[in-house]
Amino acid sequence: MQDNKKLFSSITGKMIVTKEGKRLGFVRDITFETKSGELINIIVKDSTPYTKNLNLEKTNSHELLIPYSAIIAIGDFIIVSEEDLI
């Protein structure tokens, strides 16, 4: 059986794009629930002007958050559904 696990180090720094190909920025970090290990959000670094117009949730230090549930695929890029961001 193929293992679908991704290491944290293999995800950080990857470009985040929508399924339509719009660039949103890069993965800086990931937030998760400590008790269950459930992934909650991706913290975006170097966000694009397009991303800033999406009205995303922000951290206390004003970093943009993308819900982990919006991720469609992880490969060379992190692909997210824009519909799940709005």
Helices and strands as residue ranges (DSSP letters): H 8-11, E 15-18, E 23-32, E 39-45, H 49-52, E 65-67, G 68-70, E 71-74, E 78-80, G 82-84
